[in-house]
């Protein structure tokens, strides 16, 4: 196998993961980790903002966040959240092409002991007819 990087160079995503292993903290979601959007019509978009507090003694670093499919897109703080401060993770769900019960999740990779914090959007999408 060949590699394009120089010997001894650490890719940014691996360096960030190493930082996550070093100083862990705790997180508390203020309202809930699940948002129920009830019933929407196909092609509607649902947006929800999850609020959290860094309840630990170290900066909370979110390395990345991703949805269970391309229809679920999170926007999260790129800068560390200091102990005692609050932050938000804004999630958009696009129901285009979806129908019936929906159970979508967002994985938040951060420096908590669990490493992966989970957020959920649940609801029902009815067809336009």
Steps between C-alpha positions, in 0.01 A plus 500: 500500500612853426435815699500862390603640837851545627647256746420599859221738396173443684176563308286773664208267579730256682672782691159627612393150606821472706411831670155360581658209683706730721267733694147368542209705626127456553203635310138554603229559243266766636167393353535151358705293260183409306282735297160375387371689199159327487359488143632698204432493125753345264761755379465712818813577699517473877753700697583466867768639726633279778646700789774366725730604783859396555469370856859380530836655587655502151405663172240304304634434151265372230718335237212433262129433483313310233150379425385143443435592135548798269152628587608584857762774523645640827672834554716503813754725676844478339671676792536339845219563749649602835393340830167641615415648160208397282495423132262383232482236231255596226359207300307517172299201372387509135204268445526494118446142383411381851171360623367332811671473839837672516772435756809707417805544717801725520830373637705766680864396534648689794729474801249349742565158651242348265680665201174489301198694624176420318215733399171382348221635281182294479170556327275409212516614137177479300488514122367810327193324358 
